[in-house]
Amino acid sequence: MSNMISQKVTFGASPRELFQTYLDSKKHGAAIDDKASISRKVGSRFTAFSGMLRERNLGSSRIG
């Protein structure tokens, strides 16, 4: 049986700030220091890391 790796990360930003960063192409690209394209529209496609990561936006929660 293989061992599980567990990691814990603490961000110096609020959940709202992180959410806004993930759903803004320019901010997301700056955060990962690479190209990112994302839309807030549910079902829209997004890419990150110069297209190496491709997926769809499955939905979003409202963060107040």
GROMACS elastic network, one bead per residue, 0.5 to 0.9 nm:
[ bonds ]
;  ai    aj funct       b0    kb
   10    13     6  0.88088   500
   11    14     6  0.77941   500
   11    15     6  0.89868   500
   11    18     6  0.85937   500
   13    16     6  0.80393   500
   13    17     6  0.59748   500
   13    18     6  0.65171   500
   14    17     6  0.51813   500
   14    18     6  0.63793   500
   14    19     6  0.86328   500
   15    18     6  0.51524   500
   15    19     6  0.60718   500
   15    20     6  0.85882   500
   15    63     6  0.75416   500
   16    19     6  0.50667   500
   16    20     6  0.61221   500
   16    21     6  0.85721   500
   16    62     6  0.89678   500
   16    63     6  0.57909   500
   16    64     6  0.70818   500
   17    20     6  0.51396   500
   17    21     6  0.61668   500
   17    22     6  0.87527   500
   18    21     6  0.50378   500
   18    22     6  0.62523   500
   18    23     6  0.87628   500
   19    22     6  0.52736   500
   19    23     6  0.63981   500
   19    24     6  0.88213   500
   19    63     6  0.77162   500
   20    23     6  0.53362   500
   20    24     6  0.62501   500
   20    27     6  0.81525   500
   20    28     6  0.87415   500
   21    24     6  0.54248   500
   21    25     6  0.79074   500
   21    26     6  0.82975   500
   21    27     6  0.51734   500
   21    28     6  0.52971   500
   21    29     6  0.89192   500
   21    31     6  0.77407   500
   22    25     6  0.75414   500
   22    27     6  0.73119   500
   22    28     6  0.52796   500
   22    29     6  0.89586   500
   22    31     6  0.87327   500
   22    38     6  0.81770   500
   23    27     6  0.81150   500
   23    28     6  0.70781   500
   23    37     6  0.89057   500
   23    38     6  0.61494   500
   23    39     6  0.64277   500
   23    40     6  0.60050   500
   24    27     6  0.53956   500
   24    28     6  0.57962   500
   24    29     6  0.83471   500
   24    36     6  0.86992   500
   24    37     6  0.79017   500
   24    38     6  0.64591   500
   24    39     6  0.71895   500
   24    40     6  0.79848   500
   25    28     6  0.51339   500
   25    29     6  0.59374   500
   25    30     6  0.85160   500
   25    35     6  0.80555   500
   25    36     6  0.53936   500
   25    38     6  0.53005   500
   25    39     6  0.75452   500
   25    48     6  0.89112   500
   26    29     6  0.52120   500
   26    30     6  0.62454   500
   26    31     6  0.87029   500
   26    35     6  0.82824   500
   26    36     6  0.72440   500
   26    37     6  0.78943   500
   27    30     6  0.50568   500
   27    31     6  0.61527   500
   27    32     6  0.87813   500
   27    36     6  0.87562   500
   28    31     6  0.50499   500
   28    32     6  0.63562   500
   28    33     6  0.82925   500
   28    34     6  0.84782   500
   28    35     6  0.81727   500
   28    36     6  0.62333   500
   28    37     6  0.81527   500
   28    38     6  0.85075   500
   28    48     6  0.83105   500
   29    32     6  0.53251   500
   29    33     6  0.55943   500
   29    34     6  0.51032   500
   29    37     6  0.78419   500
   29    48     6  0.74867   500
   29    49     6  0.81117   500
   30    34     6  0.67228   500
   30    35     6  0.80567   500
   30    36     6  0.86317   500
   31    34     6  0.79982   500
   32    35     6  0.79231   500
   32    36     6  0.83207   500
   32    48     6  0.83694   500
   32    49     6  0.74602   500
   33    49     6  0.83398   500
   34    48     6  0.73638   500
   34    49     6  0.54979   500
   34    50     6  0.63443   500
   35    47     6  0.80346   500
   35    48     6  0.58635   500
   35    49     6  0.56356   500
   35    51     6  0.76720   500
   36    46     6  0.74989   500
   36    47     6  0.54807   500
   36    49     6  0.63276   500
   36    50     6  0.66499   500
   36    51     6  0.76118   500
   37    45     6  0.83341   500
   37    46     6  0.54220   500
   37    47     6  0.51966   500
   37    48     6  0.63880   500
   37    51     6  0.87415   500
   38    41     6  0.87578   500
   38    44     6  0.77284   500
   38    45     6  0.68340   500
   38    47     6  0.65571   500
   38    48     6  0.82571   500
   38    56     6  0.89326   500
   38    57     6  0.80189   500
   39    42     6  0.80231   500
   39    44     6  0.63307   500
   39    45     6  0.74263   500
   39    46     6  0.69138   500
   39    57     6  0.76164   500
   40    43     6  0.89235   500
   40    44     6  0.76505   500
   40    57     6  0.74247   500
   40    59     6  0.81823   500
   40    60     6  0.77820   500
   41    44     6  0.56234   500
   41    45     6  0.89059   500
   41    57     6  0.71388   500
   41    58     6  0.89103   500
   41    59     6  0.77770   500
   41    60     6  0.88233   500
   42    45     6  0.88065   500
   42    56     6  0.79314   500
   42    57     6  0.53381   500
   42    58     6  0.56589   500
   42    60     6  0.74140   500
   43    56     6  0.56462   500
   43    57     6  0.50961   500
   43    58     6  0.56878   500
   43    59     6  0.72698   500
   44    55     6  0.85547   500
   44    56     6  0.54741   500
   44    57     6  0.54355   500
   44    58     6  0.80498   500
   45    54     6  0.72338   500
   45    55     6  0.57013   500
   45    57     6  0.61083   500
   46    51     6  0.86884   500
   46    53     6  0.81446   500
   46    54     6  0.58109   500
   46    55     6  0.55216   500
   46    56     6  0.57300   500
   46    57     6  0.67588   500
   47    50     6  0.72051   500
   47    51     6  0.51352   500
   47    52     6  0.72919   500
   47    53     6  0.54605   500
   47    55     6  0.65866   500
   47    56     6  0.85623   500
   48    51     6  0.53171   500
   48    52     6  0.64607   500
   48    53     6  0.51594   500
   48    54     6  0.67443   500
   49    52     6  0.54081   500
   49    53     6  0.61230   500
   50    53     6  0.76684   500
   51    54     6  0.61705   500
   55    58     6  0.88899   500
   56    59     6  0.89093   500
   57    60     6  0.78902   500
